Amino acid sequence: MIEFERSQRQRKIEPTKRRCHRCHGQGRCACHACGGTGKVVTSRDVMKGPEMGRCTACFGNKTRRCPNCGGEGFVT
């Protein structure tokens, strides 16, 4: 009986992983800096119109690694 109790204590229960609610399991989210467009306003021209440039947060890729799951797609 004592052996059975020891084996039960030694067995570790692994936490269940759930799909990330923020990225829906993909591991990537829309960039928060550019809103998923890949471009941001870098300056204004002579006519006060915006000059667009590549987003420095996502480097123009439009998505970033999910901050909630770290890009894994699952959380514990």
LUMZAFI-828894 format. One record per residue (C-alpha): residue number from 1; residue in three letters; x negated, y negated, z negated. Coordinates in steps of 0.2 Angstrom, whole numbers, m for minus. Layout:
N
{k:NUM r:ALA u:X v:Y w:Z}
...
% end
This chain:
76
{k:1 r:MET u:0 v:0 w:0}
{k:2 r:ILE u:m14 v:m12 w:m4}
{k:3 r:GLU u:m22 v:m9 w:13}
{k:4 r:PHE u:m6 v:m14 w:22}
{k:5 r:GLU u:m5 v:m30 w:12}
{k:6 r:ARG u:m23 v:m34 w:17}
{k:7 r:SER u:m19 v:m31 w:35}
{k:8 r:GLN u:m4 v:m43 w:34}
{k:9 r:ARG u:m14 v:m57 w:26}
{k:10 r:GLN u:m28 v:m55 w:38}
{k:11 r:ARG u:m17 v:m56 w:54}
{k:12 r:LYS u:m17 v:m74 w:60}
{k:13 r:ILE u:m1 v:m81 w:68}
{k:14 r:GLU u:m5 v:m92 w:83}
{k:15 r:PRO u:5 v:m108 w:85}
{k:16 r:THR u:17 v:m108 w:100}
{k:17 r:LYS u:13 v:m120 w:114}
{k:18 r:ARG u:27 v:m130 w:121}
{k:19 r:ARG u:27 v:m139 w:138}
{k:20 r:CYS u:23 v:m158 w:136}
{k:21 r:HIS u:38 v:m169 w:136}
{k:22 r:ARG u:29 v:m184 w:143}
{k:23 r:CYS u:21 v:m176 w:158}
{k:24 r:HIS u:33 v:m161 w:160}
{k:25 r:GLY u:18 v:m149 w:160}
{k:26 r:GLN u:9 v:m157 w:174}
{k:27 r:GLY u:m5 v:m164 w:164}
{k:28 r:ARG u:m4 v:m181 w:173}
{k:29 r:CYS u:6 v:m196 w:170}
{k:30 r:ALA u:9 v:m212 w:180}
{k:31 r:CYS u:m4 v:m225 w:177}
{k:32 r:HIS u:2 v:m238 w:164}
{k:33 r:ALA u:m9 v:m252 w:170}
{k:34 r:CYS u:m3 v:m252 w:188}
{k:35 r:GLY u:14 v:m244 w:186}
{k:36 r:GLY u:9 v:m230 w:197}
{k:37 r:THR u:6 v:m241 w:213}
{k:38 r:GLY u:m13 v:m239 w:212}
{k:39 r:LYS u:m15 v:m258 w:215}
{k:40 r:VAL u:m16 v:m273 w:203}
{k:41 r:VAL u:m17 v:m292 w:205}
{k:42 r:THR u:m35 v:m297 w:205}
{k:43 r:SER u:m34 v:m315 w:209}
{k:44 r:ARG u:m24 v:m328 w:218}
{k:45 r:ASP u:m27 v:m335 w:235}
{k:46 r:VAL u:m26 v:m354 w:241}
{k:47 r:MET u:m8 v:m353 w:243}
{k:48 r:LYS u:m5 v:m345 w:226}
{k:49 r:GLY u:m1 v:m328 w:233}
{k:50 r:PRO u:m8 v:m313 w:224}
{k:51 r:GLU u:m23 v:m304 w:230}
{k:52 r:MET u:m21 v:m285 w:227}
{k:53 r:GLY u:m36 v:m274 w:222}
{k:54 r:ARG u:m38 v:m256 w:217}
{k:55 r:CYS u:m33 v:m252 w:199}
{k:56 r:THR u:m48 v:m250 w:187}
{k:57 r:ALA u:m38 v:m239 w:175}
{k:58 r:CYS u:m34 v:m225 w:188}
{k:59 r:PHE u:m46 v:m230 w:202}
{k:60 r:GLY u:m32 v:m231 w:214}
{k:61 r:ASN u:m26 v:m213 w:211}
{k:62 r:LYS u:m9 v:m219 w:204}
{k:63 r:THR u:m10 v:m206 w:190}
{k:64 r:ARG u:m20 v:m203 w:174}
{k:65 r:ARG u:m23 v:m189 w:162}
{k:66 r:CYS u:m8 v:m187 w:150}
{k:67 r:PRO u:m12 v:m195 w:133}
{k:68 r:ASN u:0 v:m184 w:124}
{k:69 r:CYS u:m7 v:m167 w:129}
{k:70 r:GLY u:m24 v:m173 w:135}
{k:71 r:GLY u:m21 v:m166 w:152}
{k:72 r:GLU u:m17 v:m148 w:147}
{k:73 r:GLY u:1 v:m149 w:150}
{k:74 r:PHE u:6 v:m140 w:134}
{k:75 r:VAL u:6 v:m146 w:115}
{k:76 r:THR u:6 v:m136 w:100}
% end
